[in-house]
């Protein structure tokens, strides 16, 4: 049996993690390969062995985010299974804003903001991640409706989309205003709207 090259695997992961941090901090376009190489403690040879160009690295960073969302290691848990967990979903994003001193928006949204007409593959990667997030939240609303705890007229997909859209916009406002107030207000308003569809609460 072939023994995995741990050093090589670690080098690639270090590059991806360093890029993830730098992309979130300053955006894709303002981050150079040299900055990523320095931050990851790797070399140019290793960088270009794993990634033909920065676009290939962006794809890997988005894949890294998606894997963490799917396996539950992303800083925010998207597998909501109760109304309390939905509240926690909003609270976790507000807490992240506090942790980063209100200087960073969503890491996925930050990459999405940098997408141009020439970045079709990256656009599709970002769209896929938001589709997965929306589907996960939508699953909760669908289960609640099936259990009779959500009004029959409620649109589960629209409610999930509202949650994602509200917090994406709120995180950008937090970054610009340097306060968590926009996220707190968006969370309260969104939850109040969604709660209006609850049955027997």
For each residue, the residues with C-beta under 8 A, 3 or more apart:
1:
2:
3:
4: 9
5: 8 9
6: 9 10
7: 10 11
8: 5 11 12
9: 4 5 6 12 13
10: 6 7 13 14
11: 7 8 14 15 40 42 46 50
12: 8 9 15 16 46 50
13: 9 10 16 17
14: 10 11 17 18 40 41 42
15: 11 12 18 19 36 37 40 42 46 47 50 51 57
16: 12 13 19 20 57 60 61 64
17: 13 14 20 21 40 64
18: 14 15 21 22 36 39 40
19: 15 16 22 23 31 36 40 57 58 60 61
20: 16 17 23 24 61 64 65 107
21: 17 18 24 25 39
22: 18 19 25 26 31 35 36 39
23: 19 20 26 27 28 31 58 61 107 110 111
24: 20 21 104 105 107 110
25: 21 22 103 104
26: 22 23 30 31
27: 23 30 31 110 113 114
28: 23 31 54 58 110 111 114
29: 114
30: 26 27
31: 19 22 23 26 27 28 35 36
32: 35 36
33: 36 37 44 47 54 57
34: 37 38
35: 22 31 32 38 39
36: 15 18 19 22 31 32 33 39 40 47 57
37: 15 33 34 40 42 43 44 47
38: 34 35 41
39: 18 21 22 35 36
40: 11 14 15 17 18 19 36 37
41: 14 38
42: 11 14 15 37 46 47
43: 37 46 47
44: 33 37 47 48
45: 48 49
46: 11 12 15 42 43 49 50
47: 15 33 36 37 42 43 44 50 51
48: 44 45 51 52
49: 45 46
50: 11 12 15 46 47 57 60
51: 15 47 48 54 56 57 60
52: 48 56
53: 56 57
54: 28 33 51 57 58
55: 58 59 119 121 122
56: 51 52 53 59 60
57: 15 16 19 33 36 50 51 53 54 60 61
58: 19 23 28 54 55 61 62 111 122 125
59: 55 56 62 63 121 122 125
60: 16 19 50 51 56 57 63 64
61: 16 19 20 23 57 58 64 65 111
62: 58 59 65 66 108 111 122 125 126 129
63: 59 60 66 67 125
64: 16 17 20 60 61 67 68
65: 20 61 62 68 69 74 107 108 129
66: 62 63 69 70 125 128 129 132
67: 63 64 70 71
68: 64 65 71 72 73 74
69: 65 66 74 78 129 132 133 136
70: 66 67 132
71: 67 68
72: 68 77 79
73: 68
74: 65 68 69 77 78
75: 92 96
76: 89 92 93 96
77: 72 74 80 85 88 89 92
78: 69 74 89 132 133 136 137
79: 72 136
80: 77 85 86 89 136 137 140
81: 85 140 143
82: 85 86
83: 86 87 198 201
84: 87 88
85: 77 80 81 82 88 89 140
86: 80 82 83 89 90 137 140 163 191 194
87: 83 84 90 91 191
88: 77 84 85 91 92
89: 76 77 78 80 85 86 92 93 137 163
90: 86 87 93 94 163 167 183 187 190 191
91: 87 88 94 95 187
92: 75 76 77 88 89 95 96
93: 76 89 90 96 97 106 167 170 171 183 187
94: 90 91 97 98 180 183 184 187
95: 91 92 98 99
96: 75 76 92 93 99 100
97: 93 94 100 102 104 171 174 175 180 183
98: 94 95 101 102 180
99: 95 96
100: 96 97 103 104
101: 98 178
102: 97 98 174 175 177 178 179 180
103: 25 100 175 178
104: 24 25 97 100 107 110 175
105: 24 109 110 113 168 171 172 174 175
106: 93 109 110 167 168 171
107: 20 23 24 65 104 110 111
108: 62 65 111 112 126 129 130
109: 105 106 112 113 168 171 172
110: 23 24 27 28 104 105 106 107 113 114
111: 23 28 58 61 62 107 108 114 115 122 126
112: 108 109 115 123 126 130
113: 27 105 109 110
114: 27 28 29 110 111 119
115: 111 112 119 122 123 126
116: 119
117: 120
118:
119: 55 114 115 116 122 123
120: 117 123 124
121: 55 59 124 125
122: 55 58 59 62 111 115 119 125 126
123: 112 115 119 120 126 127
124: 120 121 127 128
125: 58 59 62 63 66 121 122 128 129
126: 62 108 111 112 115 122 123 129 130
127: 123 124 130 131
128: 66 124 125 131 132
129: 62 65 66 69 108 125 126 132 133
130: 108 112 126 127 133 134 164
131: 127 128 134 135
132: 66 69 70 78 128 129 135 136
133: 69 78 129 130 136 137 164
134: 130 131 137 138 157 160 161 164
135: 131 132 138 139 160
136: 69 78 79 80 132 133 139 140
137: 78 80 86 89 133 134 140 141 159 160 163 164
138: 134 135 141 142 156 157 159 160
139: 135 136 142 143
140: 80 81 85 86 136 137 143 144 160
141: 137 138 144 145 150 154 156 159 160
142: 138 139 145 146 156
143: 81 139 140 146 147
144: 140 141 147 149 150 198
145: 141 142 148 149 150 151 152 154 156
146: 142 143
147: 143 144 150
148: 145 199 200
149: 144 145 198 199 200 201
150: 141 144 145 147 154 156 197 198 199
151: 145 154 197 198 199
152: 145
153: 197
154: 141 145 150 151 159 197
155: 158 159
156: 138 141 142 145 150 159 160
157: 134 138 160 161
158: 155 161 162
159: 137 138 141 154 155 156 162 163 194 197
160: 134 135 137 138 140 141 156 157 163 164
161: 134 157 158 164 165
162: 158 159 165 166 190 193 194
163: 86 89 90 137 159 160 166 167 190 194
164: 130 133 134 137 160 161 167 168
165: 161 162 168 169
166: 162 163 169 170 186 187 189 190
167: 90 93 106 163 164 170 171 183 186 187 190
168: 105 106 109 164 165 171 172
169: 165 166 172 173 186
170: 93 166 167 173 174 182 183 185 186 187
171: 93 97 105 106 109 167 168 174 175 183
172: 105 109 168 169 175 176
173: 169 170 176 177 182 183
174: 97 102 105 170 171 177 178 179 180 181 182 183
175: 97 102 103 104 105 171 172 178
176: 172 173
177: 102 173 174 181 182
178: 101 102 103 174 175
179: 102 174 182
180: 94 97 98 102 174 183 184
181: 174 177 184 185
182: 170 173 174 177 179 185 186
183: 90 93 94 97 167 170 171 173 174 180 186 187
184: 94 180 181 187 188
185: 170 181 182 188 189
186: 166 167 169 170 182 183 189 190
187: 90 91 93 94 166 167 170 183 184 190 191
188: 184 185 191 192
189: 166 185 186 192 193
190: 90 162 163 166 167 186 187 193 194
191: 86 87 90 187 188 194 195
192: 188 189 195 196
193: 162 189 190 196
194: 86 159 162 163 190 191 197 198
195: 191 192 198 201
196: 192 193
197: 150 151 153 154 159 194
198: 83 144 149 150 151 194 195 201
199: 148 149 150 151
200: 148 149
201: 83 149 195 198
